[in-house]
Amino acid sequence: MRIAAGRKAGPATDPLELAEGKRLYVAAEHRRSTLFEAVLLLGDSASIEAGRQWAQATWNVYLYVSKKAVPTTTTFNDLYKTAGMAREAFYAASRKSLEIRSIESSSWPSAESNKPRF
């Protein structure tokens, strides 16, 4: 989202220059990949697949906002929403696998939202 903001395709909350955003994304992706090993080891097939879909959806957002052409707000918002839905699906699959009673979560914030989620 911060890369998109720096490229004028997302909300102007704490925008990042593309080069800095790429550096931070690579570090975050490395951390995600390392942590996902626990899901691969202990998770059921539904949780693993949902986790992979979430990773792919976030990768799609990153690829879109980091390409040479200037991204559009509409396409960014669609990709961001898809990534949010994939996140929710991963959590739902994981809770089901762990036999944790499902909780009502707040909806994924829209890309237009400048309000922090706490």
Legacy VTK file of the C-alpha trace (Angstrom):
# vtk DataFile Version 3.0
C-alpha trace
ASCII
DATASET POLYDATA
POINTS 118 float
0.000 0.000 0.000
2.857 2.376 0.801
4.462 1.757 -2.595
1.105 2.424 -4.270
0.803 5.662 -2.300
4.253 6.691 -3.490
3.124 6.058 -7.077
-0.197 7.925 -6.604
-2.321 4.766 -6.928
-3.182 4.337 -3.259
-4.005 6.527 -0.288
-1.266 9.005 0.572
-0.576 7.463 3.974
3.165 7.230 4.569
4.162 6.832 0.897
7.372 5.038 -0.099
9.641 5.576 -3.038
9.700 2.515 -5.292
13.333 1.580 -4.537
12.762 1.653 -0.766
9.485 -0.222 -1.161
11.211 -2.951 -3.161
13.883 -3.315 -0.478
11.285 -3.615 2.274
9.134 -6.006 0.241
12.048 -8.360 -0.364
12.796 -8.415 3.376
9.129 -8.991 4.241
8.793 -11.745 1.650
11.866 -13.490 3.042
10.336 -13.353 6.542
6.959 -14.594 5.253
8.607 -17.469 3.429
10.573 -18.482 6.511
7.536 -18.327 8.790
5.389 -20.221 6.278
7.620 -23.252 6.770
5.740 -23.898 10.035
2.448 -23.938 8.121
3.931 -26.351 5.593
5.079 -28.611 8.414
2.045 -28.477 10.683
-0.860 -27.176 8.602
-3.510 -29.160 6.834
-3.849 -29.032 3.064
-6.605 -26.386 3.147
-4.498 -24.049 5.292
-1.446 -24.570 3.106
-3.385 -23.886 -0.084
-5.051 -20.807 1.415
-1.662 -19.538 2.577
-0.230 -20.001 -0.900
-3.172 -18.152 -2.410
-2.668 -15.285 0.033
1.056 -15.127 -0.814
0.221 -15.105 -4.534
-2.368 -12.361 -4.067
0.073 -10.134 -2.178
2.732 -10.875 -4.808
0.251 -9.733 -7.479
-0.267 -6.447 -5.632
3.480 -5.914 -5.370
4.100 -6.774 -9.031
1.384 -4.379 -10.115
2.556 -1.395 -8.091
6.233 -1.968 -8.852
6.015 -2.266 -12.635
7.323 0.525 -14.857
3.907 1.780 -15.953
2.101 3.939 -13.424
-0.554 1.814 -11.685
-4.210 2.836 -11.643
-6.121 3.259 -8.417
-8.984 1.024 -9.578
-6.799 -1.954 -10.421
-4.742 -1.484 -7.273
-7.910 -1.427 -5.146
-9.175 -4.627 -6.804
-5.870 -6.444 -6.217
-5.662 -5.156 -2.646
-9.203 -6.363 -1.927
-8.389 -9.792 -3.400
-5.316 -10.026 -1.149
-7.441 -9.119 1.860
-10.008 -11.781 1.038
-7.212 -14.328 0.609
-5.876 -13.352 4.029
-9.280 -13.905 5.604
-9.575 -17.289 3.831
-6.184 -18.344 5.214
-7.202 -17.411 8.750
-10.545 -19.199 8.381
-8.858 -22.361 7.082
-6.272 -22.233 9.846
-8.875 -21.731 12.590
-10.901 -24.632 11.209
-7.824 -26.873 11.067
-6.916 -25.983 14.639
-10.548 -26.413 15.731
-10.672 -22.853 16.985
-14.136 -21.396 17.101
-14.471 -18.843 14.340
-14.681 -15.237 15.400
-16.309 -12.395 13.584
-13.507 -10.315 12.176
-13.809 -6.812 10.956
-13.829 -6.546 7.221
-10.535 -5.951 5.477
-10.072 -2.187 5.185
-10.440 -0.707 1.767
-7.381 0.739 0.098
-9.019 4.144 0.452
-9.124 3.835 4.232
-6.554 5.909 6.052
-7.580 4.555 9.428
-5.175 2.139 11.125
-6.519 -1.302 12.092
-6.044 -1.655 15.818
LINES 1 119
118 0 1 2 3 4 5 6 7 8 9 10 11 12 13 14 15 16 17 18 19 20 21 22 23 24 25 26 27 28 29 30 31 32 33 34 35 36 37 38 39 40 41 42 43 44 45 46 47 48 49 50 51 52 53 54 55 56 57 58 59 60 61 62 63 64 65 66 67 68 69 70 71 72 73 74 75 76 77 78 79 80 81 82 83 84 85 86 87 88 89 90 91 92 93 94 95 96 97 98 99 100 101 102 103 104 105 106 107 108 109 110 111 112 113 114 115 116 117
